């Protein structure tokens, strides 16, 4: 069987789980093709697979840690074009897949449907209308149009794959707003993690080690600097920064000697295994990867990014970590990070997993 995977390139969580899914298909001896763009495409290629260039779709924008829905709408509309859609159609014509799976790529779904190819949606956010609430008139109208569009997508696809634990244990459960008519098409696959814990060789760090994955977007530089300052407060704690593709460590002066930068890495799992705590944004993929490796999560969701804020809230409610704020000085004390380092969530996480035998690491 020929499988074509389309993926959104805004945040690498979409890409990581598509790589995990693609690996399973390849193990089962299917042909797998990846369609991606930007850093997402580079990650696929660095992992060792070929990736076909597809046009960008959703664009996220913001400033100083605050997600800006209006700017994001403008950037998204700039990136969508008829020629881009035709490019997707040509790719499907050339590859002739038997099935298309689309993680956050809505035009990929429409292209597959145009060619009458069975298509499945992979996603974790099903209440996008929340992004458009409490906004001005035009944004509110845009929100209603977006809601109509994604509800059509959810009804028209052959199935929906949610890469999370089943309800009521889902990390993204606050982002659900399903119409009852599509309930029978939804499948909870469990987390799609590229590497199992037992398969990973741990990075050797000075212990304890705090892993920071903040830095995928330039507007997160504010919290990035705050974590750098927190590292200066306790030199007995080692910090490792996977700084993301848009952060140049040279722009930061007076970096503490207990801080190490890795730059962008296509394989974060040895870093997870060698760490004791992760500081991240509110992305669904990174949170599930961190939890699957037994790490307490300090989540700094982008302000006004409702999906991330919901994910971070669930993390705190379940006792897997804490929802943090860009605006609060929550890291400005040597005891703060050390207190969370003493939290051990792996046992609690595994207890919940045992309640459903379908859950896999």
Legacy VTK file of the C-alpha trace (Angstrom):
# vtk DataFile Version 3.0
C-alpha trace
ASCII
DATASET POLYDATA
POINTS 361 float
0.000 0.000 0.000
1.214 3.519 -0.822
0.784 5.986 2.053
1.149 9.755 1.666
1.562 11.833 4.844
0.931 15.588 4.684
1.967 17.658 7.694
1.615 21.197 8.984
4.996 22.868 9.475
4.018 25.275 12.264
5.619 23.630 15.278
7.484 20.372 14.883
5.037 18.275 16.928
3.017 17.542 13.784
6.158 16.372 12.027
7.429 14.233 14.874
4.257 12.201 15.164
3.999 11.810 11.372
7.521 10.408 11.432
6.439 7.987 14.161
3.441 6.912 12.096
5.514 6.661 8.931
8.029 4.455 10.740
5.235 2.029 11.676
3.994 1.882 8.084
7.518 1.265 6.818
8.025 -1.501 9.384
4.873 -3.108 7.995
6.485 -2.875 4.511
4.243 -0.217 3.051
5.520 2.540 0.774
5.544 5.867 2.622
5.852 9.383 1.187
6.120 12.589 3.230
4.836 16.009 2.155
6.216 18.899 4.202
7.711 22.394 4.070
10.176 24.595 5.932
11.838 23.223 9.069
9.338 20.382 9.011
10.744 19.214 5.672
14.296 19.562 6.997
13.440 17.411 10.022
12.032 14.664 7.793
15.184 14.734 5.682
17.540 14.815 8.685
15.721 11.762 10.008
16.714 9.950 6.820
13.563 10.105 4.719
12.773 11.864 1.465
10.278 14.702 1.714
8.303 16.351 -1.077
7.865 20.118 -0.888
4.275 21.190 -0.267
2.957 24.754 0.047
2.695 26.255 3.548
-0.744 26.733 4.979
-1.342 27.885 8.558
1.063 30.589 9.737
1.402 31.529 13.418
2.484 35.011 14.477
2.916 36.876 17.730
5.101 39.092 19.849
6.708 38.760 23.300
5.137 35.408 23.982
1.613 36.486 23.003
-0.128 34.691 20.153
-1.706 37.199 17.748
-4.712 35.719 15.970
-5.174 38.713 13.651
-1.587 38.599 12.403
-1.837 34.824 12.066
-4.943 35.160 9.882
-3.155 37.647 7.619
-0.043 35.479 7.325
-2.151 32.388 6.638
-4.092 34.075 3.843
-0.817 35.245 2.284
0.467 31.675 2.141
-2.599 30.089 0.517
-2.802 30.133 -3.276
-4.428 28.346 -6.192
-0.992 27.431 -7.538
-0.161 25.792 -4.203
-3.317 23.688 -4.373
-2.465 22.652 -7.935
0.958 21.592 -6.692
-0.693 19.257 -4.182
-2.901 17.809 -6.904
0.121 17.141 -9.124
1.951 15.458 -6.260
-0.991 13.116 -5.668
-1.221 12.404 -9.397
2.490 11.566 -9.553
2.680 9.408 -6.415
-0.732 7.718 -6.805
-1.153 6.939 -3.080
-3.740 4.447 -1.893
-4.387 6.534 1.209
-3.585 10.048 2.453
-3.112 10.983 6.097
-3.041 14.699 6.827
-1.777 16.160 10.093
-3.012 19.733 10.203
-2.875 20.228 6.416
-6.424 21.067 5.367
-5.637 21.808 1.720
-3.969 18.389 1.614
-7.284 16.871 2.637
-9.178 18.800 -0.038
-6.655 17.760 -2.693
-6.987 14.082 -1.733
-10.778 14.330 -1.822
-10.624 15.979 -5.254
-8.684 12.926 -6.470
-11.093 10.579 -4.624
-8.325 9.153 -2.440
-9.326 7.900 1.051
-8.093 10.524 3.521
-7.739 10.576 7.315
-7.269 13.627 9.506
-4.674 13.510 12.307
-5.200 16.146 14.959
-5.482 17.175 18.570
-7.265 20.535 18.310
-10.995 20.406 17.597
-12.257 23.675 19.012
-10.435 26.295 16.942
-13.292 28.763 17.267
-11.952 29.638 20.739
-9.051 31.434 19.072
-11.480 33.937 17.557
-13.537 34.748 20.659
-13.408 38.157 22.361
-11.953 39.708 19.211
-13.131 42.501 16.929
-16.001 42.041 14.475
-13.969 40.932 11.451
-12.012 38.353 13.461
-15.242 37.012 14.961
-16.724 36.640 11.467
-13.540 34.891 10.346
-13.921 32.541 13.307
-17.420 31.537 12.202
-16.162 30.809 8.692
-13.269 28.761 10.065
-15.654 26.779 12.275
-17.890 25.960 9.304
-14.847 24.900 7.300
-13.281 22.586 9.867
-16.639 21.052 10.763
-17.024 20.212 7.081
-13.546 18.651 7.091
-14.309 16.541 10.163
-17.562 15.285 8.621
-16.106 14.573 5.188
-12.891 12.657 5.981
-12.884 8.868 6.198
-11.667 8.948 9.786
-10.052 11.062 12.498
-6.944 9.906 14.374
-6.272 11.567 17.740
-2.647 10.911 18.812
-3.462 10.974 22.505
-4.834 8.792 25.266
-8.563 8.062 25.157
-10.992 10.156 27.140
-11.056 11.015 29.987
-7.248 10.795 30.142
-6.406 12.813 27.017
-3.931 15.642 27.520
-5.840 17.633 24.881
-9.290 16.856 26.276
-10.129 20.540 26.849
-9.682 21.106 23.122
-12.507 18.742 22.163
-15.801 20.028 20.869
-16.996 17.160 18.717
-20.288 17.010 16.923
-21.938 13.726 17.920
-22.334 12.829 14.249
-18.575 12.186 13.916
-18.038 10.233 17.151
-17.878 6.898 15.317
-15.080 8.129 13.042
-12.693 9.078 15.881
-9.855 6.767 16.899
-7.534 7.495 19.843
-4.199 6.001 18.835
-2.285 6.855 21.996
0.817 9.080 21.771
2.722 8.734 18.501
6.315 8.820 19.759
9.193 8.224 17.343
11.369 6.370 19.855
10.533 4.071 22.732
12.276 4.749 26.039
14.009 1.375 25.924
15.427 2.100 22.441
17.118 5.378 23.361
20.684 5.815 24.563
20.702 8.592 27.136
22.790 11.739 26.850
25.175 12.026 29.762
24.730 15.308 31.624
25.723 16.773 34.926
22.773 15.998 37.150
20.213 17.230 37.780
19.598 18.413 34.222
16.791 20.733 33.133
15.949 20.514 29.433
14.464 23.599 27.782
12.823 23.243 24.367
11.608 26.851 24.228
12.642 28.687 21.107
10.741 27.397 18.070
9.290 30.889 17.430
11.027 34.213 17.723
8.261 35.622 19.920
9.176 33.095 22.631
12.550 34.759 23.163
11.162 36.500 26.263
10.741 33.299 28.250
13.950 31.943 26.727
15.835 34.809 28.400
13.976 34.253 31.677
15.116 30.624 31.794
18.693 31.746 31.124
18.430 34.108 34.102
16.943 31.347 36.280
19.966 29.159 35.496
22.220 31.735 37.170
20.384 31.326 40.485
21.552 27.777 41.217
24.775 26.531 39.649
24.211 23.016 41.022
21.480 22.553 38.388
22.592 21.993 34.797
20.502 23.437 31.940
20.417 22.152 28.353
18.741 24.305 25.703
17.432 22.801 22.485
17.110 26.320 21.252
15.139 25.861 18.049
15.851 26.920 14.473
15.230 30.652 14.984
17.414 31.250 18.065
21.100 32.130 17.752
22.849 31.574 21.119
25.410 34.249 20.238
22.774 36.935 20.728
22.760 36.226 24.490
25.573 37.656 26.587
26.969 36.417 29.919
25.662 32.873 29.657
26.120 30.953 32.896
28.677 28.109 32.896
25.968 25.606 33.917
24.159 26.220 30.589
24.685 24.213 27.410
23.220 24.937 23.968
22.580 22.189 21.440
21.063 24.284 18.662
18.449 22.572 16.537
18.370 18.780 16.824
16.296 16.284 14.876
16.494 13.744 17.706
15.549 15.129 21.149
14.953 11.734 22.774
18.458 11.152 24.209
18.075 14.590 25.811
14.713 13.612 27.320
16.165 10.410 28.736
19.175 12.185 30.256
17.112 14.951 31.878
15.093 15.333 35.058
12.713 18.144 34.097
11.561 19.771 30.865
10.610 23.406 30.327
8.573 23.782 27.173
5.754 25.740 25.588
2.273 24.199 25.434
2.630 22.154 22.268
0.789 18.850 22.378
3.570 16.783 20.785
6.417 17.897 23.057
4.270 17.514 26.164
3.381 13.911 25.296
6.987 13.093 24.390
8.129 14.507 27.735
5.531 12.599 29.725
6.304 9.369 27.878
9.911 9.766 29.049
8.817 10.310 32.655
9.608 14.022 32.884
7.865 16.647 34.961
6.683 19.414 32.629
6.835 23.144 33.279
4.671 24.468 30.478
4.808 28.109 29.336
1.935 28.210 26.835
1.868 31.113 24.414
-0.505 33.639 25.909
-3.873 33.730 24.091
-3.011 30.475 22.310
-6.068 28.688 23.671
-5.027 25.178 22.679
-1.653 25.467 24.415
-3.205 27.029 27.493
-5.686 24.147 27.695
-2.908 21.550 27.388
-0.904 23.240 30.145
-3.959 23.384 32.401
-4.502 19.623 32.054
-0.826 19.013 32.895
-1.295 20.866 36.171
-4.665 19.278 36.959
-3.224 15.777 36.497
-0.167 16.507 38.638
2.287 16.077 35.751
3.800 19.518 36.204
2.705 23.141 36.260
1.224 25.702 33.930
3.526 28.707 33.966
3.063 32.283 32.772
5.170 34.536 30.570
4.107 37.470 32.715
4.715 36.004 36.181
8.186 35.843 37.728
7.736 32.174 38.571
11.318 31.121 37.897
12.910 33.929 39.909
13.905 31.939 42.950
16.483 29.179 43.423
13.983 26.887 45.144
11.397 26.968 42.330
13.074 24.708 39.771
14.544 22.459 42.472
11.058 21.865 43.901
9.826 20.603 40.545
12.945 18.514 40.035
11.855 16.506 43.051
8.505 15.748 41.419
8.426 12.242 39.945
5.566 11.904 37.474
6.562 8.649 35.770
4.883 6.432 38.368
1.715 8.538 38.343
1.682 8.601 34.550
2.149 4.824 34.295
-0.646 4.239 36.801
-3.086 6.015 34.503
-1.772 4.167 31.483
-2.439 0.813 33.144
-6.125 1.659 33.315
-6.319 1.122 29.581
-4.309 -1.760 28.119
-4.328 -0.190 24.670
-1.974 2.572 25.813
1.535 2.051 24.522
4.826 3.832 25.120
LINES 1 362
361 0 1 2 3 4 5 6 7 8 9 10 11 12 13 14 15 16 17 18 19 20 21 22 23 24 25 26 27 28 29 30 31 32 33 34 35 36 37 38 39 40 41 42 43 44 45 46 47 48 49 50 51 52 53 54 55 56 57 58 59 60 61 62 63 64 65 66 67 68 69 70 71 72 73 74 75 76 77 78 79 80 81 82 83 84 85 86 87 88 89 90 91 92 93 94 95 96 97 98 99 100 101 102 103 104 105 106 107 108 109 110 111 112 113 114 115 116 117 118 119 120 121 122 123 124 125 126 127 128 129 130 131 132 133 134 135 136 137 138 139 140 141 142 143 144 145 146 147 148 149 150 151 152 153 154 155 156 157 158 159 160 161 162 163 164 165 166 167 168 169 170 171 172 173 174 175 176 177 178 179 180 181 182 183 184 185 186 187 188 189 190 191 192 193 194 195 196 197 198 199 200 201 202 203 204 205 206 207 208 209 210 211 212 213 214 215 216 217 218 219 220 221 222 223 224 225 226 227 228 229 230 231 232 233 234 235 236 237 238 239 240 241 242 243 244 245 246 247 248 249 250 251 252 253 254 255 256 257 258 259 260 261 262 263 264 265 266 267 268 269 270 271 272 273 274 275 276 277 278 279 280 281 282 283 284 285 286 287 288 289 290 291 292 293 294 295 296 297 298 299 300 301 302 303 304 305 306 307 308 309 310 311 312 313 314 315 316 317 318 319 320 321 322 323 324 325 326 327 328 329 330 331 332 333 334 335 336 337 338 339 340 341 342 343 344 345 346 347 348 349 350 351 352 353 354 355 356 357 358 359 360
